[in-house]
Amino acid sequence: MKFNTVQEVTSWKNFIFNGEIYDLSHLNAHWVEYVDKREEKNIITYKFIVTYGLHCFTKDSDDISSEESQLLMYNGPRESRTFNFERYQLSTQLPSIVESLGEKETLVCHAGYGKFAIVKIVDSNGIEVDYFVAFAAFRERKRLRLHIHSAYPRYEGIAKVKKVGFFVIAKKLLQNKELPNP
């Protein structure tokens, strides 16, 4: 698969800390097909290129020293941020979460600066948390695109949200129509 026309990172370099390699290949660009079977006589397949941002596995942190921060610095093409082990561990679930966006169980809702998918996952401590996956859906060079800007656990619970169907977003993109507003 070639992604040379995509305007984001398509292949993440691994992070190495204390001789241990943290493989980031699960966040490399990939294709996902979503099949909308809501109308039996009008089944539609949407094919998206999916990319992931640096914020899926990094986090600025005030609770570590500047020396620790420098040791944990991940240098991306546009910015550098502190590698975060919790976000990294949770990010391994992102490809399957992205593939589930069209399923009824995955809550897709509006947010102030894009869309969120909210799913229940279990963190490294065995605690079930709400996992916010902030993404943008758009067309790029006549192709459908999803870019996952950030993904992080929410331990405080979910505020009231306005739901939007993922296939509503996909259909409007395919038709070059404006996406639903909150």
Secondary structure, DSSP 8 states (H G I E B T S, - for coil): ---TT-SS-SS---EEETTEEE--GGGS-EEEEEEE-SSTT--EEEEEEEEEEEETTB---SSS-HHHHHHTEEE-SS-EEEB-HHHHHHHTTHHHHHHTTTSTTSEEEEETTEEEEEEEEE-TTS-EEEEEEEEEEEEETTEEEEEEEEEEEESS------B--HHHHHHHHHTT------
